[in-house]
Amino acid sequence: MGYYTDYTVEVENGDPFGEVLGAIKEQSCYGCWHNNQLYEVKWYEHHKDVSEVSKTFPDKLIVIGGEGEESGDIWREYFLNGKSQYVKAKLTFEAFDKNKLK
């Protein structure tokens, strides 16, 4: 069956000609990109694919955002020169404040 995830790709320090995004699209082998987003796909090799692309563009910070089909499965992965940092989203609630009661 598999696990579906929505992906967003951003290049933090610019990609004026879309070269980085184009390389990621090609590496992913998915033809159903909507600008910089993929919806409901099983891109299990995203880490390997984007790591390879980031080596080709070593000065570009590539940010992959993901939201899985299970509630709360939201994350980002940062890539720079073939290395990465994975971060899960933290859902927090504001503390109770009686002055905000309506």
N, C-alpha and C positions, 0 to 999 in steps of 0.2 A: 504494500500500500504506500507507505512513505509519509513524510512530514513536509507540509507546505509552509513556505516563508515568503514574505514580501521583503524586497531588498531596495535600498536606495544607495546610490553612489555619489559622493561629492569629492571634489579635489580642492583642498583647503587653500593652497597657494597658487591657484589659477590653472586653468586648462583652456586657454583662449581658442585653440583650434580643435578641441575635442579629441586630441590624440590619446590621452590617457583613457578616457571613457570608451573610445573606439577600440583600444587594445583590450580593455576589460570585456567589452561586448563580444569581441572575437574569441577571446580565451574562454568565455563562459559557454559558448556554443548555443546560446539561447537567441532565437530570432525575434522574440516577442517583447523587446524592450520598449518602454514608453518614456522617451527622453532618457532620464537617468534612473528609471525605476523598472523593477521586475515584480510582477504580482503572481502569487500562488505558484511558486516553482520549487523544485527539489534540487537546489544547487548545492549539493553536498560537498563539492570540491571548491567552494568559493575561497576558502583560506589559501589553498595551494595556488589557485588561478591568480588571485590578486597579489599574492606574494611575488609570483613570477613577474607580473606586470610592474610592480613597484621597483623591482631591480632594474628594469628598463628605463624608468623615470625616477632615479634615486633622490632627486630634490623635491619631489611632489608628495605631499601628505595626502593619502587616499583614505577616505572615511567610508566604510560600508555600514549602513544601518540595517538592522533586521528586526522584523516582527513576525514571530511564529504563530501558528494557528492556536496554540494554547494561551489562555489568559496570562498576561504578565511576562510572556517570553519576548522581551524587548532588549536589544543589545546594540552595541557599536563595536566595530573593530577598526583600529587605526593601523595603517601600513606606511612605512617609510624605509626605502632602500632594502626591501626584502624582509624586514623585521616587522613584528606586529604587537599590538596591545589589545586585548579583548576586555570589554567592560559591559556588565549587565546593568540594566536600568534599576534604579532604586525608587520604589514607590513610597512616598511618605505622606502623612497627613499633618496638616497644620494643627497646633495645639488648640484646645478649647479656649475661647475668649468670650466671656459673657457680654462684653461691650459690642460684640457683633451680632447678638440676638436681635431678631426683627419681630 
